[in-house]
Amino acid sequence: MITKIILLAFTLLEFTNVVALYFFPGSKRANALGVFSAWEKSKQFPEIHDLMRYLVYWVAGAKLIFLFLLGLIVVFADLNLQRLSLVALGLTTLTFYWRMFPLARKMDHESQIHPNNYSLVLGGMIFALIVLFVAGSLIGK
């Protein structure tokens, strides 16, 4: 049951991000793009803003695919596959620290993200999710 709760909670969390990206990409909530000063600046250059919007929708679409797959795992998979799914989520979420976190820190240091130190808050949230995935896979029932 713990594995299902973790998977469903993560699905809900990510679904709020998908909604924000599709319908409110400029929001500062749900990890949308409003925290990045470049989002507003890009509106001055329609070609660049269209590319940014395309990439935002691409990310939202990819997340939606994976959320539906997670939903199927919650509903139809046995406990073993659910636990392995948590391991997979933990391992793949670690990639955040490879490319995205260094870039977010750079932008944070250059005052391109508001509020300040948003990258640290995001990094902490991602770390907490990884710990939750790993712990859930180890103790999940």
Sequence and secondary structure as in RCSB ss.txt:
>XXXX:A:sequence
MITKIILLAFTLLEFTNVVALYFFPGSKRANALGVFSAWEKSKQFPEIHDLMRYLVYWVAGAKLIFLFLLGLIVV
FADLNLQRLSLVALGLTTLTFYWRMFPLARKMDHESQIHPNNYSLVLGGMIFALIVLFVAGSLIGK
>XXXX:A:secstr
 HHHHHHHHHHHHHHHHHHHHHH TT SSTT GGGBHHHHHHTTSHHHHHHHHHHHHHHHHHHHHHHHHHHHHHH
H  HHHHHHHHHHHHHHHGGGGTTHHHHHHHHHHTT BSSTTHHHHHHHHHHHHHHHHHHHHHH  
